[in-house]
């Protein structure tokens, strides 16, 4: 999705599950501790986990995390961090960068612009 393309998710429907269901490579940005803690709580409440089954509350996530359709969350690593900051596509899927603070606050534009 190009930077100019908007994604609409109603305020009432703002979940990690909804983000994971997008036809895109979804990166979630948590810019402060409070937002990161909310992300961890939401991930645990929606049964998201790391690939090995560990709950997010058991292992500290980074400020940028990838959210996947199979309810897994992963660290982006070097290549994923490059994709987050500079990429438009990962394979055949567009990159979507979500500012989680804006997403949970119900802001109309919750896309993170690096």
C-alpha distances in whole Angstrom, upper triangle without the diagonal:
4,6,8,6,8,9,13,15,19,21,23,20,19,20,18,19,16,14,15,15,11,10,8,10,11,13,15,17,20,22,25,28,28,24,25,28,26,23,26,28,25,24,28,28,25,27,24,26,26,26,30,30,31,30,28,31,33,31,29,25,24,22,18,18,16,16,17,17,21,22,22,21,21,21,19,21,21,19,16,17,16,13,12,14,13,10,7,8,11,13,11,8,5,6,7,10,12,15,18,20,18,17,21,22,20,19,17,14,14,11,12,12,14
4,5,5,9,11,14,17,20,22,25,23,21,22,21,22,19,17,18,18,14,13,11,13,13,14,16,18,21,22,26,29,29,25,26,29,27,25,28,30,27,27,30,31,28,30,27,29,28,29,32,33,33,32,30,33,35,32,30,27,25,22,19,20,18,19,20,21,24,25,25,23,23,23,20,22,22,19,17,18,16,13,13,13,12,10,7,9,13,15,13,11,8,8,9,11,13,16,19,21,19,18,22,23,21,19,17,14,14,11,12,11,13
4,6,8,10,14,17,20,21,24,22,20,22,21,22,20,17,19,19,16,16,13,14,14,14,15,16,19,19,23,26,26,23,24,27,26,23,27,29,26,26,30,30,28,30,27,29,28,29,33,33,33,32,29,32,34,32,29,26,23,21,18,19,18,19,21,22,26,25,25,23,23,23,20,22,22,20,18,17,16,14,12,12,11,11,8,12,15,17,17,14,10,9,9,9,12,13,17,18,16,16,20,21,19,16,15,11,12,8,9,8,10
4,6,10,13,16,19,21,24,22,21,23,22,23,20,18,21,20,17,17,15,17,16,17,18,19,22,22,26,29,28,25,26,29,28,26,29,31,28,28,32,32,30,32,29,31,31,32,36,36,36,34,32,34,37,35,32,29,27,24,21,22,21,22,23,24,28,27,28,26,26,26,24,26,26,23,21,21,20,17,16,16,15,14,12,14,18,20,18,16,13,12,11,12,14,16,19,20,17,17,21,21,19,16,14,11,12,10,12,10,13
4,7,10,13,16,18,21,19,18,20,20,21,17,15,18,17,14,14,13,15,14,16,17,18,21,22,26,29,28,25,26,29,26,24,28,29,26,26,30,30,27,29,27,29,29,30,34,34,34,33,30,33,35,34,32,28,26,24,21,21,20,20,21,21,25,25,26,24,25,25,23,26,26,23,21,21,20,17,16,17,16,15,12,14,17,19,17,14,11,11,10,12,13,15,18,20,17,16,20,20,18,16,13,10,12,10,12,12,15
4,6,10,13,15,18,16,15,17,18,18,15,13,16,16,12,14,13,15,14,15,16,17,20,21,24,27,26,22,24,26,24,22,25,26,23,24,28,27,25,27,25,28,28,29,33,33,33,31,29,31,34,32,30,27,25,23,20,21,19,19,20,20,24,23,25,23,24,25,23,26,27,25,22,22,22,19,17,18,18,17,14,16,18,21,19,16,12,12,10,11,11,13,16,17,14,13,17,17,14,12,9,8,9,8,11,12,16
4,7,10,12,15,13,12,14,14,15,11,10,13,12,9,11,11,13,12,14,14,16,19,20,23,25,24,21,22,24,22,20,23,24,20,21,24,24,21,24,22,25,26,27,30,30,30,28,26,28,31,30,28,25,24,22,19,19,17,16,17,17,21,20,22,21,22,23,22,25,26,24,21,22,22,19,17,19,19,18,15,16,18,20,18,15,12,12,9,11,10,13,14,16,13,11,14,15,13,12,9,8,9,8,12,14,17
4,6,9,12,10,10,13,14,14,11,11,14,13,11,13,14,16,14,16,16,18,20,22,24,26,24,21,22,24,21,20,23,23,20,21,24,23,21,23,22,25,27,28,32,30,31,28,27,29,32,31,29,26,26,23,21,21,19,18,19,18,22,21,23,22,24,25,24,28,29,28,24,25,25,22,20,22,23,21,19,20,21,23,21,18,16,16,12,14,12,14,14,16,13,11,13,14,11,10,8,8,9,10,14,16,20
4,7,8,6,6,9,11,12,8,9,12,11,10,14,14,16,14,16,15,17,18,21,23,24,22,19,20,22,18,17,20,20,17,18,21,19,17,20,19,23,25,26,29,28,28,26,24,26,29,29,27,24,24,22,21,20,18,16,17,16,20,18,21,20,23,24,24,28,29,28,24,25,26,23,21,23,24,23,21,21,22,24,22,19,17,17,13,14,12,13,13,15,12,9,11,12,9,10,9,10,10,12,15,18,21
4,5,5,7,10,13,13,10,12,15,14,14,17,18,20,17,19,17,19,20,22,24,25,22,19,21,22,19,18,21,20,17,19,22,20,18,21,21,24,27,29,32,30,30,27,25,27,30,30,29,26,26,24,23,22,21,19,20,19,22,21,23,23,25,27,27,31,32,31,28,28,29,26,24,26,27,26,24,25,26,28,26,23,21,20,17,17,14,15,14,15,13,10,11,11,8,10,9,11,11,14,17,20,24
4,5,6,9,13,14,11,13,16,16,16,20,20,21,18,19,17,18,18,20,21,22,19,17,19,20,16,16,19,18,15,17,20,18,17,21,20,24,26,29,31,29,29,26,24,25,28,29,27,25,25,23,22,22,21,19,21,20,23,21,23,22,25,27,27,30,32,32,28,28,30,27,24,26,28,27,26,27,27,30,28,25,23,22,18,18,14,14,13,13,11,8,8,8,5,8,8,11,11,14,17,20,23
4,6,9,12,13,11,13,16,16,17,20,21,23,20,21,19,20,20,22,23,24,21,18,20,20,16,16,19,17,14,17,19,16,15,19,19,23,26,28,31,28,28,25,23,24,28,28,27,25,26,24,24,23,22,20,21,20,22,20,23,22,26,27,28,32,34,33,29,30,32,29,26,29,30,29,28,28,29,31,30,26,25,24,20,20,17,17,15,15,14,11,10,11,8,12,12,15,14,17,20,23,26
4,6,9,9,7,10,13,12,13,17,18,19,17,18,16,19,19,22,23,23,21,18,19,20,16,15,18,17,13,15,17,15,13,17,17,20,23,25,28,25,26,23,22,23,26,27,26,23,24,23,22,20,19,16,17,16,19,17,19,20,23,25,25,29,31,30,27,27,29,27,24,26,28,27,25,25,26,28,26,23,22,21,17,18,15,16,14,15,14,10,10,12,10,13,13,15,13,16,19,22,25
4,7,8,7,8,11,12,12,16,16,17,14,15,13,15,15,18,19,20,17,14,16,16,13,12,15,14,10,12,15,13,12,15,15,18,21,23,26,24,23,20,19,20,24,24,23,20,21,19,18,17,16,14,16,15,18,15,17,17,20,22,22,26,28,27,24,24,26,24,21,23,25,24,23,23,24,26,25,21,20,18,15,15,11,12,10,11,11,7,7,9,8,10,11,13,11,13,16,19,22
4,5,5,7,9,10,12,15,16,16,13,14,12,14,15,18,19,19,17,14,15,15,12,10,12,12,8,9,12,10,8,12,11,15,17,19,22,20,20,17,16,17,21,21,20,18,19,18,17,15,14,11,13,13,14,12,14,14,17,19,20,24,27,26,22,23,25,23,20,23,25,24,23,23,23,25,24,20,20,18,15,15,12,13,10,12,13,9,8,12,11,14,15,15,13,15,17,20,22
4,5,5,6,9,10,14,13,13,10,11,9,12,13,17,18,18,17,13,13,14,11,9,11,11,7,7,10,10,7,10,8,12,14,16,19,17,17,14,13,15,18,18,17,15,16,15,14,12,11,8,9,10,11,9,10,10,13,16,17,20,23,23,19,20,22,20,18,21,23,22,21,21,20,22,22,18,18,16,13,13,11,12,10,13,13,10,10,14,14,16,16,16,13,14,16,19,21
4,5,5,6,9,12,13,13,11,13,12,16,17,20,22,22,20,17,17,17,15,12,13,13,10,9,12,11,7,9,9,12,15,16,19,17,18,15,15,17,20,20,20,18,19,19,17,14,12,9,9,8,9,7,10,11,15,18,18,22,25,24,20,22,24,21,20,23,25,23,22,21,20,22,21,18,18,17,14,15,13,16,13,16,17,13,13,17,16,18,18,18,16,17,18,22,24
4,5,5,7,11,12,13,11,13,13,16,17,21,22,23,21,18,18,19,16,14,16,16,12,12,15,14,11,13,12,16,18,19,22,20,21,19,18,20,23,23,23,20,21,20,18,15,14,10,10,9,12,11,13,14,17,19,20,23,26,24,21,22,24,21,19,22,24,22,20,20,19,21,20,16,16,15,13,14,12,14,13,16,15,11,12,15,14,16,15,16,14,14,17,20,22
4,5,6,9,9,10,7,9,9,13,14,18,20,21,20,16,16,18,15,12,15,16,12,12,15,15,12,14,12,15,16,18,21,20,20,18,17,20,22,21,20,17,18,17,14,12,10,7,8,8,12,10,12,12,14,16,16,20,22,21,17,18,20,17,15,18,20,18,17,17,16,18,17,14,13,12,9,10,9,12,11,14,13,10,12,15,14,15,15,14,11,12,14,17,19
4,6,8,8,8,7,10,10,14,16,20,22,22,22,18,17,19,17,13,15,16,13,11,14,15,11,12,10,13,14,14,18,17,18,17,16,19,21,20,20,17,18,17,15,12,9,6,5,5,8,7,9,9,12,15,15,19,21,20,16,18,20,17,16,19,20,18,17,16,15,17,16,13,13,12,11,12,11,14,13,17,17,13,15,18,17,19,18,18,15,15,16,19,21
4,6,8,10,9,13,14,17,19,23,25,26,25,21,21,22,20,17,18,19,16,14,17,17,13,14,13,16,17,17,21,19,21,20,19,22,24,24,24,21,21,21,18,15,12,9,8,6,9,9,12,13,16,18,18,22,24,22,19,21,22,19,18,22,22,20,18,17,16,17,16,12,13,13,12,14,13,17,16,19,19,15,17,20,18,20,19,18,16,16,18,21,23
4,5,8,8,11,13,16,19,22,25,26,25,21,21,23,21,18,20,21,18,16,20,19,16,18,16,18,19,19,23,22,23,22,21,24,26,25,25,21,21,20,17,15,12,10,9,8,12,12,14,14,16,19,18,21,23,21,18,19,20,17,16,19,20,17,15,14,14,15,13,10,10,10,9,12,12,15,15,19,18,14,17,19,18,18,17,16,14,13,16,18,20
4,7,9,13,15,18,21,24,27,28,28,24,24,26,24,21,23,24,21,19,23,23,19,20,18,20,20,20,24,23,25,24,23,27,28,27,27,23,23,22,19,17,13,12,10,9,13,14,15,16,17,19,18,21,23,20,17,19,20,16,16,19,19,16,13,11,11,12,10,7,8,9,9,13,14,18,18,22,21,18,20,23,21,21,20,18,17,15,17,19,21
4,6,9,12,15,19,21,24,26,26,22,22,24,23,19,21,23,20,19,22,23,20,20,18,19,19,19,23,23,24,23,22,25,27,25,24,21,20,19,16,14,11,10,9,10,13,14,15,14,15,17,15,18,19,16,13,16,16,12,12,15,15,12,10,8,8,10,9,5,5,6,6,10,12,15,16,20,19,17,19,22,21,20,19,17,15,13,15,16,17
4,7,10,13,17,19,22,24,24,21,20,22,21,18,19,22,19,17,21,22,19,19,16,17,16,16,20,21,21,21,19,23,24,22,21,18,17,16,13,11,8,8,8,10,13,13,13,12,12,13,11,14,15,13,10,12,13,9,9,13,13,10,10,8,7,9,9,6,6,5,6,9,11,14,15,19,19,16,19,22,21,21,20,18,16,13,14,15,16
4,7,10,13,16,19,20,21,17,16,19,18,14,16,18,16,14,18,19,16,17,14,15,15,16,20,20,20,19,17,20,22,20,19,15,15,14,10,8,6,6,7,10,13,12,12,10,11,12,10,14,16,14,10,12,13,10,9,12,14,12,11,11,10,13,13,9,8,6,5,6,7,11,11,15,15,13,15,18,18,18,18,15,12,11,11,13,14
4,7,10,13,16,17,18,14,13,16,16,12,14,17,15,14,17,19,17,18,14,15,14,16,19,19,19,18,16,19,20,18,16,13,11,10,7,6,4,6,9,12,15,13,12,10,10,10,8,12,13,12,9,9,11,9,7,10,12,11,12,12,11,15,16,12,11,8,6,5,6,9,10,13,14,12,15,17,18,17,18,15,12,10,9,12,12
4,7,10,12,14,14,11,10,13,12,9,12,14,12,12,15,17,15,17,13,14,14,17,20,19,19,17,14,16,19,17,14,11,10,8,6,5,6,7,11,14,16,14,13,10,10,10,10,14,16,15,12,11,14,12,9,12,15,14,15,16,15,18,19,16,14,11,8,6,5,6,6,10,11,10,12,14,15,15,16,14,10,9,9,12,12
4,6,9,11,12,9,9,12,12,10,12,15,14,14,17,19,18,19,16,17,17,19,22,22,20,18,15,17,19,17,14,11,9,6,5,7,9,11,14,17,19,17,16,13,13,11,11,14,15,16,12,11,14,13,9,11,14,15,16,17,17,21,22,18,16,13,11,7,6,5,6,8,10,10,12,14,15,15,16,14,10,10,7,10,10
4,6,8,9,6,5,9,9,8,10,13,13,13,16,17,17,19,16,17,17,20,22,22,20,17,14,15,18,16,12,10,8,5,6,8,11,13,16,19,21,18,17,14,14,13,13,16,18,19,15,14,17,16,13,14,18,19,20,21,21,24,25,22,20,17,14,11,9,7,6,7,10,10,11,13,15,15,17,15,12,12,10,13,13
4,7,9,7,7,11,11,11,13,16,16,16,19,21,21,22,20,20,20,23,25,25,23,21,17,18,20,18,14,12,10,6,9,11,15,16,20,23,25,22,21,17,17,15,15,17,19,20,17,15,17,18,14,14,18,20,21,23,23,27,28,24,22,19,16,12,11,8,8,8,10,12,13,14,16,15,18,16,13,13,10,13,12
4,6,5,6,9,10,11,12,14,15,16,19,20,21,23,20,21,21,24,26,25,23,20,16,16,19,17,13,12,11,8,11,14,17,18,22,25,26,23,22,18,18,17,18,20,21,23,20,18,20,21,17,18,21,23,25,26,26,30,31,28,26,22,20,16,14,11,10,9,12,14,13,14,17,17,20,19,15,16,14,16,16
4,5,5,6,9,10,10,12,14,15,16,18,20,21,19,19,20,23,24,23,20,18,14,13,16,15,11,11,10,9,12,14,18,19,22,25,26,22,21,18,18,17,19,20,22,24,21,19,23,23,20,21,24,26,27,29,28,31,33,29,28,24,22,18,16,13,12,11,14,16,14,15,19,19,22,21,18,19,17,20,19
4,5,5,6,9,10,11,12,14,15,16,18,20,19,19,21,24,25,24,21,18,15,14,17,16,13,13,13,11,14,15,19,19,22,25,26,22,21,19,20,19,21,23,25,27,23,22,25,25,21,22,26,27,28,30,29,33,33,30,28,25,22,19,16,13,11,9,13,14,12,12,16,17,20,20,17,19,17,20,20
4,5,5,6,9,10,10,12,14,15,16,18,17,18,19,22,24,23,20,17,14,14,17,16,13,12,11,9,11,13,15,16,19,22,23,19,19,16,17,17,18,21,23,24,21,19,22,22,18,19,23,24,25,26,26,29,30,26,24,21,18,15,12,10,7,6,10,10,9,10,13,14,18,17,13,15,14,17,18
4,5,5,6,9,10,10,12,14,15,16,14,15,15,19,21,19,17,14,11,11,14,12,9,8,8,7,9,10,13,14,17,20,21,17,16,13,14,14,15,18,20,22,19,17,21,20,17,19,22,23,24,25,24,28,29,25,24,21,18,15,13,11,8,9,12,12,11,14,16,17,20,19,16,16,15,18,18
4,5,5,6,9,10,11,12,14,15,14,15,16,20,21,19,16,13,10,9,12,12,10,9,11,10,13,13,16,16,19,21,22,18,17,15,16,16,18,21,23,25,22,21,24,24,21,22,26,27,28,28,27,31,32,28,27,24,21,19,16,14,11,11,14,14,12,14,17,19,22,21,18,19,18,22,22
4,5,5,6,8,10,10,12,14,13,15,17,20,22,20,17,14,11,11,14,14,12,12,13,12,14,13,16,15,18,20,20,17,17,15,17,17,19,22,25,26,22,21,25,24,21,23,26,26,27,28,27,30,30,27,26,23,20,17,14,13,9,9,12,11,9,11,14,16,19,19,16,18,17,21,22
4,5,5,6,9,10,10,12,10,12,13,17,19,17,15,12,9,10,13,13,11,9,11,10,11,10,12,11,14,16,17,13,13,11,13,14,16,19,22,22,19,18,22,21,18,20,23,23,24,24,23,26,27,23,22,19,17,15,12,11,7,9,12,11,9,12,14,16,19,18,14,16,15,19,20
4,6,5,6,9,10,11,9,10,11,15,16,14,12,9,6,6,10,10,9,8,11,11,12,11,13,12,15,17,17,13,12,10,12,13,16,19,22,23,20,20,23,22,20,22,25,25,26,26,25,28,29,25,25,22,19,17,15,14,11,13,16,14,13,16,18,20,22,22,18,19,19,22,23
4,5,5,6,9,10,10,11,14,17,18,16,14,10,8,7,11,12,12,12,14,14,16,14,16,14,17,18,18,14,14,13,16,17,20,22,26,27,23,23,27,26,23,25,28,28,29,29,28,30,31,27,27,24,22,20,17,16,13,13,16,15,12,15,17,20,23,23,19,21,21,24,25
4,5,5,6,8,8,11,14,17,19,16,15,11,10,10,14,15,14,13,15,15,15,13,14,12,14,15,16,12,13,12,15,17,19,22,25,26,22,22,26,24,21,24,27,26,27,27,25,28,28,25,24,22,19,18,15,15,11,12,15,12,10,14,15,18,20,20,17,19,19,23,24
4,5,5,6,5,7,10,13,15,12,11,8,7,9,12,12,12,11,14,14,14,11,12,10,12,13,13,9,9,9,12,14,16,20,23,23,20,20,24,22,20,23,26,25,25,25,23,26,26,23,23,20,18,17,15,15,12,14,17,14,13,16,18,20,22,21,18,19,19,23,24
4,5,5,6,7,10,14,14,11,10,6,6,7,10,12,12,12,15,17,17,14,15,13,14,15,14,10,11,11,14,16,19,22,25,26,23,23,27,26,23,26,29,28,29,28,26,29,29,26,26,24,22,21,18,19,15,17,20,17,15,19,20,23,25,25,22,23,23,27,27
4,6,8,10,14,17,17,14,13,10,10,10,13,15,16,16,19,19,19,17,17,14,16,16,15,11,13,13,17,19,22,25,28,29,25,26,29,28,25,28,31,30,30,30,28,30,30,27,27,25,23,22,19,19,16,17,19,17,14,18,19,22,24,24,21,23,24,28,29
4,6,9,13,15,16,13,14,11,11,12,15,16,17,16,19,19,19,16,15,12,13,12,12,8,11,12,15,18,20,24,27,27,23,25,28,26,24,27,29,28,28,27,25,27,27,24,24,23,20,20,18,19,15,18,19,16,14,18,18,21,23,23,20,21,23,26,28
4,6,10,12,13,10,10,8,9,11,13,15,16,15,18,19,19,16,15,12,12,12,10,7,9,10,14,17,20,23,26,26,23,24,28,26,24,27,30,28,28,27,25,27,27,24,25,23,22,21,19,21,18,20,22,19,18,21,22,25,26,26,23,24,24,28,29
4,7,9,11,9,9,7,8,10,12,13,14,12,15,16,15,12,11,9,9,10,8,5,5,7,10,13,16,19,22,22,19,21,24,22,20,24,26,25,25,24,22,23,24,21,22,20,19,18,17,18,16,18,20,17,17,21,21,23,25,24,21,21,22,25,26
4,6,8,5,6,5,6,9,10,10,12,11,14,16,15,12,11,10,10,12,9,7,5,6,8,12,15,17,21,21,18,20,23,22,20,24,26,25,26,24,22,24,25,22,23,21,20,20,18,20,17,20,22,20,19,23,24,26,27,27,23,23,23,26,26
4,5,5,5,6,7,10,10,9,11,10,12,15,14,11,10,10,10,12,10,8,5,5,6,9,12,14,18,18,16,17,21,20,19,22,25,23,25,23,20,22,24,21,22,20,20,19,19,20,18,21,24,22,21,25,26,28,29,28,24,24,23,26,25
4,5,7,10,11,14,13,12,14,13,15,18,16,13,11,11,10,12,9,9,6,7,7,10,13,14,18,18,16,18,21,20,20,23,25,23,25,23,19,20,22,20,22,20,21,21,21,23,21,24,26,24,24,28,29,30,31,30,26,25,25,27,27
4,6,9,11,14,12,11,14,14,17,20,19,15,15,14,14,15,12,12,9,10,10,13,15,16,20,21,19,21,24,23,23,26,28,27,28,26,23,24,26,24,26,24,24,24,24,26,24,27,29,27,27,30,31,33,34,33,29,29,28,31,30
4,6,9,12,10,11,14,14,17,20,19,16,15,14,13,15,11,10,8,10,11,14,17,19,22,23,21,23,26,25,24,28,30,28,29,27,24,26,27,25,27,25,24,24,24,25,23,26,28,25,25,29,30,31,33,32,28,28,28,31,31
4,6,8,7,7,11,11,15,18,18,15,15,14,15,17,14,12,10,10,11,13,17,18,22,23,21,22,25,25,24,27,29,28,30,28,25,27,29,26,28,25,25,24,23,24,21,24,27,25,24,27,29,31,32,31,28,28,27,30,30
4,5,5,7,10,10,14,16,17,14,15,13,14,16,14,11,10,9,11,13,17,19,23,24,21,22,26,25,23,26,29,28,29,28,26,28,29,26,27,25,24,22,21,22,19,21,24,22,20,24,26,28,30,29,25,26,25,28,28
4,5,5,7,7,10,13,13,11,12,12,14,16,15,11,10,8,10,11,15,17,20,22,19,19,23,22,20,23,26,26,27,26,24,27,28,25,25,23,21,20,18,18,16,18,21,19,18,21,23,25,27,26,22,23,22,25,25
4,6,7,8,12,14,16,14,16,15,17,19,18,15,13,12,13,14,18,20,23,25,22,22,26,26,23,26,29,29,30,30,28,30,32,29,29,26,24,22,20,20,17,18,22,20,19,22,24,26,28,28,24,25,24,27,27
4,7,9,13,16,17,15,17,17,19,21,19,16,14,13,14,14,18,19,23,25,22,23,26,26,24,27,30,30,32,31,29,31,33,30,30,27,26,24,23,23,20,22,25,24,22,25,28,29,32,31,27,28,26,30,29
4,6,10,13,14,13,15,15,17,20,19,16,13,11,11,11,15,16,19,21,19,19,23,23,22,24,27,27,29,28,26,28,30,28,28,25,24,22,21,21,19,21,24,23,22,25,27,29,31,30,26,26,24,27,26
4,7,10,11,11,14,15,18,21,20,17,14,12,11,10,14,15,18,20,18,17,21,21,19,21,25,25,27,27,25,28,30,27,27,24,22,20,19,18,16,18,21,21,20,23,25,26,29,27,23,23,21,24,23
4,7,8,7,10,12,15,18,18,15,12,9,8,7,10,12,15,17,14,14,18,18,16,18,21,21,23,23,21,24,26,23,23,20,19,16,15,15,13,15,19,18,18,20,23,23,26,24,20,20,18,21,20
4,5,6,10,12,16,19,20,17,14,11,9,7,9,10,13,15,12,11,15,15,13,15,18,19,21,22,20,23,25,23,22,18,17,15,14,14,13,15,18,17,18,20,22,23,25,23,19,18,16,18,17
4,7,10,13,16,20,21,18,16,12,11,9,10,12,14,15,13,11,14,15,12,13,16,18,20,21,20,23,25,22,20,17,15,12,11,10,10,12,14,15,15,17,20,19,22,19,16,15,12,15,13
4,7,10,13,17,18,16,14,10,9,7,7,10,11,12,9,8,11,11,8,10,14,14,16,17,16,19,21,18,17,13,12,9,9,10,10,12,14,14,16,18,20,19,21,18,15,13,11,13,12
4,7,10,13,15,13,10,7,6,5,6,9,12,12,9,9,13,12,9,12,15,15,17,16,15,18,20,17,16,13,12,10,10,11,11,14,16,15,16,19,20,20,21,19,16,14,13,15,15
4,7,10,12,10,8,6,5,6,6,10,13,12,8,10,13,11,9,13,15,14,15,14,12,15,16,13,13,10,10,9,10,12,12,16,17,15,17,20,20,21,21,19,16,14,14,16,16
4,7,9,7,6,5,7,9,10,13,16,15,12,14,16,14,12,16,18,16,17,15,14,16,17,14,14,12,10,11,10,13,12,16,17,14,15,19,19,20,20,19,16,15,15,18,18
4,6,6,5,6,8,11,12,15,18,16,13,16,18,15,15,18,20,17,17,15,13,15,15,12,13,12,12,13,13,16,15,19,20,17,18,22,22,22,23,21,18,17,18,20,21
4,5,7,9,12,15,15,19,21,20,17,19,21,18,18,21,22,20,19,17,15,16,15,13,14,14,14,15,15,18,17,21,21,18,19,23,22,23,23,22,20,19,20,23,24
4,6,9,11,15,16,19,22,21,18,21,23,20,20,24,25,22,22,20,17,18,18,16,18,17,17,18,18,21,19,23,24,21,21,25,25,26,26,25,23,22,23,26,27
4,7,10,14,15,18,22,21,18,20,23,20,19,23,25,23,23,21,19,20,20,18,19,18,17,17,17,19,17,20,21,18,18,22,22,24,25,24,21,21,22,25,25
4,7,10,12,15,19,18,15,17,20,18,18,21,23,21,22,20,17,19,20,17,19,17,17,17,16,19,17,20,22,19,19,23,24,25,26,25,21,21,21,24,24
4,7,9,12,16,16,13,14,17,16,15,18,20,19,20,19,16,18,20,17,18,16,15,14,14,16,14,18,19,17,18,21,22,23,24,23,19,19,18,21,21
4,6,9,12,13,10,12,15,14,13,16,19,18,19,18,15,17,19,17,18,15,15,15,15,17,16,19,21,19,20,23,24,25,26,24,21,19,18,21,20
4,6,9,10,8,9,12,12,11,14,17,16,19,18,15,18,20,18,18,15,15,14,15,16,16,19,21,20,21,24,25,25,27,24,21,19,17,19,18
4,7,7,4,6,9,9,8,11,13,13,15,14,12,15,18,16,15,12,13,12,14,15,16,19,21,20,21,24,25,25,26,23,20,18,16,17,16
4,6,5,6,9,10,10,12,14,14,17,16,14,16,19,18,18,15,17,15,17,19,19,22,24,23,25,27,29,28,29,26,23,21,19,19,17
4,6,5,6,9,10,11,12,13,16,16,14,16,19,18,18,15,17,16,19,20,21,24,25,25,27,29,30,29,30,27,24,21,19,19,16
4,5,5,6,9,10,10,10,13,12,10,12,16,15,15,13,15,15,18,20,21,24,25,24,27,29,30,29,29,26,23,20,18,18,16
4,5,5,6,9,10,9,12,11,9,12,15,13,13,10,12,11,14,16,17,21,22,21,23,26,26,25,26,23,20,17,15,16,14
4,5,5,6,8,9,12,13,12,15,18,16,15,11,13,11,14,15,16,19,20,20,22,25,25,24,25,22,19,16,14,14,11
4,5,5,6,7,10,11,11,14,17,15,14,11,13,12,15,17,19,21,22,22,25,27,27,26,26,22,20,17,14,14,11
4,6,5,4,7,8,7,11,13,12,10,7,10,10,13,15,18,20,21,20,23,25,25,24,24,20,18,15,13,13,11
4,6,6,8,10,10,13,15,13,11,7,8,7,10,12,14,17,17,17,20,22,22,21,21,17,15,12,10,10,8
4,6,9,11,12,16,18,16,13,10,11,9,12,13,16,18,18,18,21,23,23,21,21,18,16,13,10,9,6
4,7,9,11,14,16,14,12,9,11,11,14,16,19,21,21,21,24,25,25,23,23,19,18,14,12,10,8
4,6,7,10,12,11,9,7,10,10,14,16,19,22,21,21,24,26,25,24,23,19,18,14,13,12,11
4,7,10,10,9,6,5,8,10,14,16,19,22,21,20,24,25,24,22,21,18,17,13,13,12,12
4,6,6,5,4,5,9,11,15,18,20,24,23,21,25,27,26,24,23,20,19,15,15,15,15
4,6,5,6,6,10,12,16,19,21,24,24,22,25,28,27,26,25,22,20,17,17,17,17
4,6,8,10,13,16,19,22,24,27,27,25,28,31,30,29,28,25,23,20,20,21,20
4,7,10,13,16,19,23,24,28,27,25,28,30,29,28,26,24,23,20,21,21,21
4,7,9,13,15,19,20,24,23,21,24,26,25,24,23,20,19,16,17,18,19
4,6,10,13,16,18,22,20,19,22,24,23,22,20,17,16,13,14,14,15
4,7,10,13,15,18,18,16,20,22,21,20,19,16,14,11,11,12,12
4,6,10,12,15,14,13,16,18,17,16,15,12,10,7,8,10,11
4,7,9,12,12,11,14,16,16,14,14,11,9,6,5,7,9
4,6,9,8,7,10,12,12,11,12,9,6,5,5,9,11
4,6,6,6,9,10,11,10,11,9,6,6,5,8,10
4,5,5,6,8,10,10,12,11,7,9,9,12,14
4,5,6,6,9,9,12,11,8,10,10,13,15
4,6,5,6,5,8,7,5,8,9,12,14
4,5,5,6,8,8,5,8,10,13,16
4,5,8,11,11,9,12,13,17,19
4,6,9,10,9,13,14,17,19
4,6,9,8,12,14,17,20
4,5,6,9,12,14,17
4,6,9,12,14,18
4,6,9,10,14
4,6,9,13
4,6,10
4,6
4
